[in-house]
């Protein structure tokens, strides 16, 4: 592979060794921008690397190059990718969530953009104290955002279909924009590529092993519940336990959130009451409603906001229960409880790496999901019979009871993973043709992985499914998954 000889960061002058995995950057190429699902990014990153390994330039996944670090990266770029019959382009990825990806890729306007690496900024950067190790842009005082520019994407991955998105294209969204419809509007297309499983998790030392639908719905609506609502589903016997559960979750950019709300029967547009967690010394100390805010023109009230990363949520869950007495919102003040836990929803790649740090995977109405067993991931340094865990990246190379429960329709918290494209957003004709070329190449790779392939990270091959959904969040019916 090529050396990073053209990357002119001042910090590199002090570096004696540059990774042989980083390709030289040139800035004159048209760009293909890829975005979308954070929960599926590891599969996308590894697939791109399998296609264009000689062209990896920069990433934010670890202090040195490895395929695991690359898999966990949220920002990365391949430079000088030569596509036969098309031309040479740069392929730049930034993953911010399924809904954010649909918005960024389907928007006809220029103001629904997402920050992607700007290779010209990286090439000409000076005066920084950053220590860039072989293309890793996470190190140093400036941070990744220093080297980004907001762009529209031409390819996105999503954990949910566009028709249940906030950006359906069926009419003006709440931000006043009418979005293009993938597969209907000229220059667009898309299809299902895999099944992506999700789980519900409890924080460290969580007292029970199951989440029932009624309790989860109450969490969505109220932001917290008493332990008795999980043990005997009896909201009238709130003195039966001395603990509470508080609800944390993602912001509206997340497809994981969309699927969780569909599974709960709550609807994707209803307001939730999610809580931000503060911890100190491994113990939860404060709960507070997520503050009100706005993302790309979509207003979020207090509680209806959330975190941009599943990784942040899961790290909150590695803390033990708070011991300050807390009252569940709407309950009598004399029903304060002294042990206070957290529960959230999350995709596997962000969660499984934290199994050894105490988070508790929960069954759903008594049924196991994918990667339910924590014992399968006790080895954090190498390959075992079940997989490979390293930081944010997880190889899942086995089929468990949760896999069987999903493909046969017993476990409901999963979604179809979609890949969409929109050549109307392309920076030029070469980038437009490259978009459809790369889209086809990714479809070919991903749809042909087996469910035990280490590129799938727990996702399931479409053809393995013995059931399907014709509508997102609907009941499953017999039949193989439709593409």
N, C-alpha and C positions, 0 to 999 in steps of 0.2 A: 504494500500500500504506500501511497504518497506521504511525504512528510508535510508538516504544517508550516512549510518554509515561507509562505506568503502571508501568514497571519501576523500582522505588524503591531500587536499589542506590546506596549512598552515592557510589561511584565515578562514577556517571553525573552527579552534580552538577558534577563538574569537566570533564565532556566537553562540548565546544562543539557537536559534531555527532553525532547519533545516526542509525544507518543507517535508511534508509527501507524496508529489507527486513524490519524486525522489527516484529511486531504487538504490540499492548498486551496484557498478561497480566491475566487475571481468574482467581480461584482457586476459584470455586464450581462449576465444571463437573465432571461425572463424567469419568473418564480411560479411555482405551484405551492399553494398554502393549504395545509391539511390540519383539521382541528376536530373537536368533538369530545367524545366520552373519555373521562379520566379512568373509568373502570375497565375499559377495553384498550387503553393506550399501549399496554405492554405487548399485546398481540400485534397491534399496528406497527409499533416500533421494531419489533423483531422481524416482522414480515418485510418492512422496508429495508432493514439491514441485510436480510437474506437476498434481496434484489440488488441493492446498491452498496455493498459493504466497502468497496474501494473509495466511496465518495463521502463517507461520514466526515463532517467538518467540526461541528461544535455541538455540545449537549449540556444538560444540567443535572445529570443523573448520578454523579459520584466524582471523587477526586482523581480517579484514573479510569482508563477505559476498561470496561468489561461488558459482555453482552447483558449481564444482569443490571449493571448501572444504566446502560442504554435503555433497557426495557422499562425501567422506572422513571425515565426522563419525561418531564412535561414539556420541555422545549428542546428541540434538536433541529439540525440542518444537514442536508446532504448537498454537496456542491458539484457542479460540472457533470451532472447526470446526462449521459448521452443516450437518447432514445432513438432507435433505428427508425428512419423514415419521418422523424418528428423534428429532432434538433437537440440542443443542449439546454438544460434548465437546472435551476436550484430547487430542491424540495425542502420546504421549511414547515415544521410541525409545532403547534402549540395547543395543548389540550386543556380546556377550561370547563368541560361539562357538555352533556348531550344537547341540552336546550340552548346553551350558549353557541354551540356549533351550528345547530339548525338556524338560529337567528343570524349568525355571522355569514352563513353560506346562502341563505334564501333571501336575505334582505336586498331589495332593489336600490335602496338608498346608500349613501356613502358613510352614514354615521353609526352603523351597527358593526363596528370593526373590533378586532381582537389583537392584542400585542404579539407579534411574531419577531423572531430574531431578524435584525437588519444587518446583513453581512457587510455592508459598506461601513456601518458604525464599528463593527468588530475589527475590520481591516485597518481602519484609520485611527482607532482609539489611542489616546496618549494621555500621559499625566495620571495614570491610575496606579494604585498600589496592588492591583489584583494579581494574584498568583494563579495563573491559568495552567492547569496541569493537563497537557495533552489534549486540549480542546474543551475541557470542562469549564463552563462559564459560571459555576456556582460560587467559586472562591473569590475573595477579595472584597474591598470596601464598597465598590460600586454596585454590585449585585446584577442579576440577570436583566432587570428592567432597564438598566442603562443602555443596553444593546438591542432594544426592541423598538419597533414602529408599528402602529395600528394598521391592520390590513383586513381586506375581505378574503374569505377562504373560498376555494373551489371544490374541495372535498371535505366531507365531514362524516364522522361515525356517531351513531346515536343509539342509546339503550331503549328508545321508544319510537314509535311511528310518528310521522308528522301530523297525522289527524288527531292525536291526543296532545300535541304540543301547544304551547301558547302562541306559536307562530305557524298556524295551520295553512294560511293562504286562502281560507274560505271567506275571509273578510278582514277588516282592519283589526289588528291586535290591540291590546290595551295601551300600547305605545303609539297608536295611530297609524302604524305602518301596515300595508298589505304585502304579505310575503309571497314569493314565488312558490308554486306547488311542484315538488320534485316528481318527475315522471310525467307531468302534464304540460308544464310550460316548456317552451322551446329552449334547448340547450341544457336541459336538466335530466336527471335520471336517478335511479337507486333501487336497491333490493336488500332483502335479508341476507346476512352472511353467517350467522351463528346464533346460538342461544346463550345469553349471559345470566348466570345465577346471582342472586343476592341473598344476604342473611340479615336477621335481626340479632343484635349483640347486647349483652349487659356488661356493666363495668365490673371491675375486679371484686371478687367475693360475692357476686350477685347471688341472692338467696335461692332462686329457683332456676329451672332449666328450660321453661317453656313460656312462650308469649301467645296468648289467645287473641283472637281477632277483636273481641269486645274491648279488652284492655288496651290494645293498640289504638283502636279508634278513639278511646277516651284520652289517650296520650296526645293524639293529634289535636283533639279539640281543646283540651284543658292544659296541656303542657306538663302535667304530673298526675300520678295516681298513687293511692295507697297500696301497700303490699297485698292486702286482703283481696284486692280486685284481680290480682294475678293468681292467688291461691285458690279462692273459691268463687271468684267472679261475683262477689256480693258487696256492692257499694254501700249497703245499709249496715254493714258490720265493720266499720272502719277502725274499730279499736282492736281487731283481732291480731294485728301485727304492729310492730314498732318500727316500720321502715317505709320509705317512699321511693318511687321511681320517677325520674325527671327525663324529659324528652329532648334530645338534641338531634340536629339534622342539617341537611344541605340547603343552599339557597335555590332560587328558582332556575338557575342554570343547569340543574342536575336531572338527568334521566333516571338515576337511582331513586330520587325523590318522587318523580312522576309515577314510577312503577310501585313504590311503597304506598302512595295515596290510592292508586287503583286497587291494590290488594286489600287495603283497609276498607274499601267501599266508601271512601270519603270524597273522592273526586279530585281532579287535578287543579281546579281553580279555587277551591275553598281555602280560607286562611287557616294556618296552623299556629300553634303556640310552642315554638322551639326555644330552648334555653341555651345560653352560653354558659360554659363551665370554667370556673377558676379553681386551680389546685395548687397546693403548696406542700412540699415534703412528701409527695405521694398520696396525699389525702385531698379529697374535694372540699373546698372551703366556701365557695359562693356559687349560687345559681341566679341568673338574671335573664329576662327575655332578650332574645337577639334584638339589637337596636334596629330601628327603622332605617331604610336606605333605598337606593335605586341602582339598578343595573341596566345600562343601555336603554334608559327611558322607561323601564318597568318599575313602578313604585312598590315597595314592600313595607308593610306596617310592622310595628314591633312584634316580634314573635314569628312573623311570617318570613322574616329574613333567615339566613343560616350561613353555614360555612361553605367556602368555595372548594374545599377538598375533603374527601372521605378520610384521608390520612390524619387530618387534624382531629376529626371526630373520634377516630379510633384511639388516638393517643390520649384523649381525655379519659377514655374508658380504662386505661391502665392504672388509674388512681383508685385507691380504696374509698369506702363510703365516708361522707362527711358526718360529723358527730354533732353539729349544731342543730338544734331543734328547728324544723321547717314545717310550715303548713302548706298543704296542697291548695292551689288557687281555688277559691269558691267554697272551701270547707271551713267549718267553725274553728276559731283560733285555738280552742282547747284541744284540738286534735293534732297538735304538733308531734312530729316524730323525730327520733334522734339519729337514725341511720338513713342516709340519703344516697341512692344509687342513680346511675344514668343508663339509658338505653338509646340505641340509635340503629339506623339501617345503613348498610354499606356493601359495596362490591368486594369480591374476594381478594383481588390483588392488594388493596389497601389494608385489609383486615388480617389475613392469615399470618403475615409477618409479625403480628403482635400477639399471637396466641401464647407464646412463651412469656409474655409480660402480663398475663392475668386476665385478658378480656374473655368473656364467656359467650360462646355461640349459643343461641337459643333455638329450640324447635319452634315450629309454627303450628298451633293446635295439635301438638304432640308428634309432628312429623319432621324428620330431619331434613335439612337442606344440604347443599354441596359443601364439603369440607367441614362437616359438623364436629368431627373428632379432633380435639386438641392434641391427642397423642400422636397423630399423624405428622405433626410438625415440631417435634422436640429437637431435631437436629438443625441448627441454624448455620452450620458451617459447610455442609456438603450434601452430597446426594444420599438419600436413604431410599427405602423401598416405596415411599409414598411421594417423594418430591424433593424440592430444594427451596430453602427459604434463605434469602439474603437481603436484609434491609427492606426496601419497599417492593422488591421483586420476588415473586413466588412462582416456582415451577410446580405444577400439580400434574403428576404423571400416572395417576391411578384412578380407578372408577370405584366410588364408594356407594353407600346406601342412598345418600342424597342424590347422586347421579341417577340412580334407578327411580327414586321418588319423583324426580323432575320429568324424566322421559316417559314415565307411565301416568303422569297427571296427579300424583298424590300431593306434591309440594308446589304451592302456587307462586312463590316469589321469584319469578324469573321474567325476562323479557327477550324479545328478538333483538339482536344487534343488527342495525341497518348501516349501510354505506350509501351516502347520497353525493351527487356532484352537481355543479352549476357552472358551466363554462362562460356564462354571461359576466362572471366576476373576474375572468382571467385578465392578466396584465398585457396580453397580446395573443396573436394567433398561434405562436409556438406554445405558449402556456395553455391555451385552450385545447390544442391537440394533445399536449402532454397530460392534461387532466384526465381525459378519457383513456389514454394509454395506461397511466398509473392506476386509475380506477379499475380497469380490467385486470391488470396484473395483480392488484391486491385481492380482488374477488377470487381469482384463480388460486392464489396461495391459501387464503383463509378458508374458503369453502372446501378445500381438499385436505386440510389438517384433520387428523383423527382427534377424538376427545382426549386421548392420552398424550398427544404431542406437546412437548414442552413450550411450544409457541402459544398454546391455548390458555394457559394460566387458569384452568378450571372451567373455562367456557366449553360448550357442548356443540358438537357437529350437528348441523341441521338434520341430516339424514338419520341420526340416531333416534330422533324423536318419534315416539309412537302416538303422540297426541299433538294437537295444534290449537291455536287460537285464531279465529277469524277477525276478532276485534281485540285491541289491547285491553288487558285487564279483565276480559270476559272469561267465562268458564272454559276449561279445555274440553275438546271433543276428540274422538278417535281420528287417527290419520296422521301421516307424516307431515312435517312442517312444510309450508309452501314458501317458495322463494319469491 
